[in-house]
Amino acid sequence: MALITAAATFAGCSSSPSSDGERPSYTTSDDVQARVLPQLAANGDDVESADDASWVVDATVAGVDEGTTVTLLAKTDGGDWDEVSEGETDADGHVALTSDTAGTLVVVTGDGDDAIGTEVDTSDAPEPTFTDEFDDADSVDGGPDAKWRTRQQGRTGVRTCSHADPSAAEVTDGVLVLSVEEDPAGGECQLPGRRKMFPYRINGHVGTESIFGFTYGYAAARIRTQSARGQHAAFWMQAVGGQQPGGPKAGGAEIDIMEYFGDDHPEGGLTSFTYFLDKAGKKQTLGGWLPDVDDLGDDWAEKYHVFSVEWTPEEYVFRIDGQVTQRIEGETSGREEFLILSLLSSDYELPRFNGELPETMEVDWARVWETGPEEG
C-alpha cells in the first residue's frame, strides 16, 4: 500500500480501538479529505424511521493504490472508540463509509506509525427541509395538508395503455404503496404493429408539484421495488413549470434518480438519467444503465434501499445506500425541482410483462436536504 509523507499534526496517543477501545493513533494529514453527507444508507426488510438511517462519510485519500483499506471509527455511548465501517478506495482514492453513531468520527488509513487520517462530525451534515415518513393516510391526495398529489397523466405519449389514478396510490402502515393494476373500467389496448391485446392499466404516480420544490441539495427515498418486468419503479424530479429550451441551468431538467425495470433484466434493471432541452429545444440525454448492478445488490424487490442524488451546480452524484453509482459532471438544472414517485407501465414494456397484477412498489420514506448553490 502506497502512503504519502506529508506535513501533519500528531493526533491521538493510543493503540488501535479494536484492541482497547481508546482513541486511535494517526497523523492528521491533508492527504485524507472527508465530509459527512446526510443519512443516506438504510437497507433492510422492515420499515424504519428516516432518522435511523446511517450517515455517509465521503472520503478521498490522495496518492494511494486502488483497493487501499480505509476505516471509520466512532465513539460509542460507553466512551469507547469502535470501528463502524470499512471500505476500499477506488482508482481515484474515493471511498464511501457509513455510521449509525452520531457525533465525532475518525477516518483512518494505514497502520501503526504510517496511519494517517482526519476527523469529521455528523453535525456538519445538512439538516432536512422536507420529510415524509408516510405515517399519515392524508399525505397523498388528502386535502390542503397533503404532501403529494396524483399527477394528471392520461393515456398519452408512451403510455397510451395506462393512466395515473388515485386508487393506485395508498398510504398504509407507514408505507406508500404504488401499484400497477388492471383498469377497473375494463377494456383492452392494442399496440401498433402487434396483434396481442393488453388490459388497460392504472398506475400509481404522485408528485409534490405546487406543494414542495427545492434547488440544489440531496433528495432520497427508501424504496422496495416491484419484481416483474413490464413496468418500472421510479424516483425522479422535474422542473417547476416545465422544462424550457436554453440548457439545464436556465431551462431546468428531468432528473431520474432511479428507475428499476424488473428482476433478471439483461442490462441489470437499474438506471439513472438526466434530460434537458438545449438552446435549439432539442432533448439531450445523459446517464444510462448502472454497470455492475450485482455488486450493489440483487434484492431490490425484497429489501428497502435508499436511492439518492446529490445535486450541485456542477454535477449530479447518484448513490444507493451511500455508494456512488453514477456521476454526471457539467452544468446542472438551475431551476426549482419537485419530487415524483411512480410505478409506471409504458407501452414499450407491456410485451415483456412477466408478473401478475397488481405489481407494487413500496416507499418507506422520502427526504430532502436543501443546500442552495453556495453549499452545493
Residue pairs with C-beta under 8 A, 6 or more apart in sequence:
1 64
1 65
1 68
1 69
1 110
2 63
2 64
2 65
2 68
3 63
3 64
3 109
3 110
3 114
3 116
4 29
4 31
4 62
4 63
4 64
4 116
6 29
6 30
6 31
6 116
8 27
8 28
8 29
8 30
8 116
9 27
9 28
10 27
10 28
11 25
11 26
11 27
11 28
11 117
11 119
12 23
12 24
12 25
12 26
13 23
13 25
14 20
14 22
14 23
14 24
14 25
15 22
15 24
15 25
16 24
16 25
17 23
17 24
17 73
17 80
17 81
17 82
17 83
18 83
21 79
21 80
21 81
21 82
22 80
22 81
23 75
23 81
23 106
24 73
24 81
24 106
24 108
24 115
24 117
25 115
26 106
26 108
26 110
26 115
26 116
26 117
27 115
27 116
27 117
28 116
28 117
28 118
28 119
29 116
29 117
29 118
31 61
31 62
31 63
31 116
32 59
32 60
32 61
32 62
32 107
32 108
32 109
32 116
32 117
32 118
33 59
33 60
33 61
33 62
33 118
34 57
34 58
34 59
34 60
34 107
34 118
34 120
35 57
35 58
35 120
35 124
36 55
36 56
36 57
36 58
36 105
36 120
36 121
36 122
36 124
36 125
37 55
37 56
37 57
37 58
37 125
37 218
37 310
37 322
38 55
38 56
38 125
38 126
38 128
38 218
38 220
38 367
38 369
39 50
39 51
39 52
39 53
39 54
39 55
39 56
39 125
40 53
40 54
40 55
40 56
40 218
40 220
40 306
40 308
40 319
40 321
40 322
41 53
41 54
41 55
41 56
41 98
41 306
41 321
41 322
42 48
42 50
42 52
42 53
42 54
42 222
42 304
42 305
42 306
42 321
43 297
43 303
43 304
43 305
43 306
43 321
44 303
44 304
45 302
45 303
45 304
46 304
47 173
47 174
47 175
47 304
47 364
48 222
48 304
48 364
49 133
49 365
50 128
50 131
50 133
50 222
50 365
50 367
52 100
53 222
53 306
54 98
54 99
54 100
54 322
55 98
55 99
55 100
55 102
55 105
55 122
55 125
56 96
56 97
56 98
56 319
56 322
57 72
57 85
57 96
57 97
57 98
57 99
57 105
57 107
57 120
58 94
58 96
59 70
59 72
59 94
59 95
59 96
59 97
59 107
60 92
60 93
60 94
60 95
61 68
61 70
61 89
61 93
61 95
61 109
61 116
62 93
63 93
64 89
64 93
64 109
65 89
66 88
66 89
66 90
66 91
67 88
67 89
68 88
68 89
68 93
68 109
69 86
69 87
69 88
69 109
70 86
70 87
70 88
70 89
70 95
70 97
70 107
70 108
70 109
71 83
71 85
71 86
71 97
71 107
71 108
71 109
72 83
72 84
72 85
72 86
72 97
72 98
72 99
72 105
72 106
72 107
72 108
73 81
73 82
73 83
73 84
73 105
73 106
73 108
74 81
74 82
74 84
74 99
74 101
74 103
74 104
74 105
74 106
75 81
75 82
75 101
75 103
75 104
76 82
76 101
81 106
84 97
84 98
84 99
84 100
84 101
84 105
85 97
85 98
85 99
86 97
87 95
87 96
87 97
88 95
89 95
94 324
96 319
96 322
96 323
96 324
97 107
98 321
98 322
99 105
99 122
102 122
102 123
103 121
103 122
103 123
104 119
104 120
104 121
105 119
105 120
105 121
105 122
106 117
106 118
106 119
107 117
107 118
107 119
107 120
108 115
108 116
108 117
109 115
109 116
109 117
110 116
125 369
126 217
126 218
126 369
126 370
126 371
126 375
127 369
128 367
128 368
128 369
129 214
129 217
129 368
129 369
129 370
130 147
130 208
130 212
130 214
130 339
130 366
130 367
130 368
130 370
131 365
131 366
131 367
131 368
132 139
132 147
132 148
132 365
132 366
132 367
133 174
133 364
133 365
134 171
134 174
134 175
134 176
134 363
134 364
134 365
135 174
136 142
136 145
136 171
137 171
137 172
138 145
138 146
138 171
139 146
139 147
139 148
139 171
139 176
140 146
140 147
140 148
140 149
140 150
140 166
140 169
140 170
140 171
140 176
140 206
141 148
141 149
141 150
141 166
141 169
141 206
146 211
147 208
147 211
147 212
148 169
148 176
148 206
148 207
148 208
148 211
148 341
149 206
149 207
149 208
149 209
149 210
149 211
150 164
150 165
150 166
150 169
150 205
150 206
151 164
151 205
151 206
151 207
151 209
151 340
151 342
152 164
153 159
153 163
153 164
153 203
153 205
154 163
154 164
155 161
155 162
155 163
155 200
158 346
158 347
158 348
159 203
159 344
159 345
159 346
159 347
160 189
160 347
161 189
161 191
161 198
161 200
161 201
161 345
161 347
161 350
162 180
162 183
162 200
162 201
162 202
162 203
162 344
162 345
162 346
163 183
163 202
163 203
164 202
164 203
164 204
164 205
164 342
165 183
165 202
165 203
165 204
167 181
167 184
167 202
168 178
168 179
168 180
168 181
168 202
168 203
168 204
168 205
168 343
169 176
169 177
169 178
169 179
169 204
169 205
169 206
170 176
170 177
170 179
171 177
174 364
175 362
175 363
175 364
176 206
176 341
176 362
176 363
177 204
177 360
177 361
177 362
177 363
178 203
178 204
178 205
178 206
178 233
178 341
178 342
178 343
178 360
178 361
178 362
178 363
179 202
179 203
179 204
179 343
179 358
179 359
179 360
179 361
180 201
180 202
180 203
180 204
180 226
180 230
180 231
180 343
180 344
180 345
180 357
180 358
180 359
180 360
181 201
181 202
181 357
181 358
182 199
182 200
182 201
182 202
182 357
182 358
183 199
183 200
183 201
183 202
184 202
185 200
186 199
186 200
187 199
187 200
188 197
188 198
188 199
188 200
189 197
189 198
189 199
189 200
190 196
190 197
190 198
191 198
191 347
191 350
191 351
194 351
196 351
198 350
198 353
199 357
201 345
201 357
203 231
203 342
203 343
203 344
203 345
204 341
204 342
204 343
204 361
205 340
205 342
205 343
205 344
206 340
206 341
206 342
207 238
207 338
207 339
207 340
207 341
208 338
208 339
208 340
209 238
209 240
209 338
210 338
211 338
212 338
212 339
212 368
213 240
213 336
213 337
213 338
214 336
214 337
214 368
214 370
215 333
215 334
215 335
215 336
215 337
215 370
215 372
215 373
216 311
216 312
216 313
216 370
216 371
216 372
216 373
216 375
216 376
217 310
217 311
217 368
217 369
217 370
217 371
217 372
217 376
218 308
218 309
218 310
218 311
218 368
218 369
218 371
219 235
219 237
219 257
219 308
219 309
219 311
219 339
219 366
219 367
219 368
220 306
220 307
220 308
220 309
220 366
220 367
220 368
221 235
221 257
221 306
221 307
221 308
221 339
221 341
221 363
221 365
221 366
221 367
222 304
222 305
222 306
222 363
222 364
222 365
222 366
223 233
223 235
223 258
223 304
223 305
223 306
223 307
223 361
223 362
223 363
223 364
224 300
224 301
224 302
224 303
224 304
224 305
224 361
224 362
224 364
225 233
225 260
225 300
225 301
225 361
226 233
226 260
226 262
226 301
226 343
226 355
226 359
226 360
226 361
227 262
227 263
227 301
227 355
227 359
228 262
228 263
228 353
228 354
228 355
228 356
228 359
229 261
229 262
229 263
229 264
229 265
229 349
229 352
229 353
229 354
229 355
230 262
230 345
230 349
230 350
230 352
230 353
230 354
230 355
230 359
231 262
231 343
231 344
231 345
231 346
231 349
231 353
231 359
232 259
232 260
232 261
232 262
232 343
232 344
232 346
232 349
233 258
233 259
233 260
233 342
233 343
233 361
234 256
234 258
234 259
234 260
234 340
234 341
234 342
234 343
234 344
235 257
235 258
235 307
235 339
235 340
235 341
235 366
236 254
236 255
236 256
236 257
236 258
236 259
236 339
236 340
236 342
237 254
237 255
237 257
237 309
237 337
237 338
237 339
237 340
238 252
238 254
238 255
238 337
238 338
238 340
239 251
239 252
239 253
239 254
239 333
239 335
239 336
239 337
240 252
240 335
240 336
240 337
240 338
241 252
241 335
242 252
243 251
243 252
243 253
243 254
243 275
243 276
243 277
244 250
244 251
244 252
244 277
245 251
245 277
245 278
245 279
245 280
245 281
246 277
246 278
246 279
247 276
247 277
247 278
247 279
247 331
248 274
248 276
248 331
248 332
248 333
248 334
249 313
249 331
249 332
249 333
249 334
250 334
250 335
251 276
251 277
251 335
252 276
252 333
252 334
252 335
252 337
253 274
253 275
253 276
253 332
253 333
253 335
253 337
254 273
254 274
254 275
254 276
255 274
255 309
255 311
255 316
255 333
255 337
256 271
256 272
256 273
256 274
256 275
256 287
257 272
257 307
257 308
257 309
257 318
258 270
258 271
258 272
258 307
258 318
258 320
259 270
259 271
259 272
259 273
260 269
260 270
260 300
261 267
261 269
261 270
261 271
261 349
262 269
262 352
262 354
262 355
263 269
263 300
263 301
267 289
268 289
268 290
268 291
268 292
268 293
268 294
269 293
269 300
270 289
270 290
270 293
270 296
270 300
270 325
271 287
271 288
271 289
271 290
272 287
272 288
272 290
272 309
272 316
272 318
272 325
272 326
273 285
273 286
273 287
273 288
274 285
274 286
274 287
274 316
274 328
274 332
274 333
275 283
275 284
275 285
275 286
276 283
276 284
276 333
277 283
277 284
278 284
286 328
286 330
287 318
287 326
287 328
288 326
290 296
290 325
290 326
296 320
296 323
296 325
297 303
297 305
297 320
304 362
304 364
305 320
305 321
306 319
306 320
306 321
306 322
307 318
307 319
307 320
308 318
308 319
308 320
308 322
309 316
309 317
309 318
309 319
310 316
310 317
310 319
311 332
311 333
311 337
311 376
312 332
312 371
312 373
312 376
313 331
313 332
313 334
313 373
313 376
314 329
314 330
314 331
314 332
315 327
315 328
315 329
315 330
315 332
316 326
316 327
316 328
316 332
317 324
317 326
317 327
318 324
318 325
318 326
318 327
318 328
319 325
339 366
339 368
341 361
341 363
341 366
343 359
343 360
343 361
345 353
